[in-house]
Amino acid sequence: MIAALAMALSSLSVVSNSSRLRQFTPKPAAIPAMASTTDPVIEIGNQNENKDTPMTHDHETTSDNTTLAADPVCGMKIDPKTAAATREHDGTTFYFCSTGCAARFDADPHKYGHPHAH
């Protein structure tokens, strides 16, 4: 008996909802705003790379007198105190922003323009 009542109420619900949907009129779609006509600006790192001696240690000084060194692989300026990795090679200490850059350097240090490269 309860199941029959539940099925009857379900049928009434379906019929009333379908009647409401027949009366529904959607609003017209809004006109999209015009897309910007300006060109995007694309910035690429290492544009000022010194091609003659790419692994010379470019040092910068910050406002708190911290000297920054350039990662020889990607060129990122990093604080030697917080470098992710360091390597000694031919008497020179190199600082790296990540262990990934250090691994690439380890694979072939001369590829990155080491001053003693042939």
N, C-alpha and C positions, 0 to 999 in steps of 0.2 A: 504494500500500500504506500509506504514512504517512497519507494523507488518510482512508482507511477507518478506521484506528486512532484518529485524532483524532475522527472522527464517532462512533465507538462510545463513546469516553470521554466525549464531550459528552452523549450520550444517557444514560449511566449517571449523570452528574452531575445531570441534570434529574430523573431518576427518584428519586434519593436525596434531593434537595432537596424535592421534592413530598411525599415520605414524612415528612420532618421537619416540614414545614409542617402536615400533617394532625394531627400530635400536639401542635402548639403551642396553648396556651390562654392568651389574653391576661389580664393582671391587671385587676381592676376599676379603673375610672377613679377617681382621688382626688377627694374632695369639695372643691370650690373653697372657699377661705376667704371669709368674709363680707366684702362690700365695705364700705369705710368709710362711715359715715353722716354724717360731717362735711361741711359745705359748703366748697367751695374759696374761698380768699380771692383776690379780683381787685383788683390795684392799678393805678390809672391815673394817669399823670403829669399835672402842671399843675393839680392840684385846688386848690391855694392861690394860683391866679393872681389878681393884683390887677386887677379889671375896670376900675377908674377910669383907671389909667395903666399898661396892660400892657407898654409898652416902656420904662418907666423902668428904668434899670439897677439891678437888684437886685444888690447886692454882698454877698458873704459873705467871711469870712476863715477860712482853714484854720488848723490847729495850727501850721503853719510860716510863718504870717503872709502867705500867698499870698492875694491878693484875687481872688475869683471873680466873673465877670459872667454874666448870664443871656442865653442865646441868645434873641433876640426872637421867633423863629419857633416853636421847640419848648419853650422855657423851661428847657432843660438848663443847669446851672451848669458853666461852663468856665473854665479858667485862660487869661487873655488872652494869655499868652506862648506857649501851645500851641494856640491857636484855629486851626481849619482854614481860616478865612477871616475877613477884617475888611472893613467897609465904612464910609466916611465919608458921612454924610447930614445935610444942614443943620447942619453943624458938630459933629455928634456921631459918635463912633466906636462901631460895633456889632461884636460878636464872635459868631462862629458855630461851632457844633460840627461842621458838615460843609459841604461845598460845595453840597449839596442845599438846605440851609436858606438859604444865602446866595443861591442862585438864586431861591428862592421870594420872598425879601425883595426882590431886584432887580426882580422882575416887578411888584411893587406895594408899595413901602415903607409907604405910608399905610394899607394893609390891616392892618398889624400894630400899629396904634395909635400911630403916630408922634405926638409931642406937637404937631406943627404940622399935623396932619391936619384936614380940614374936617369 
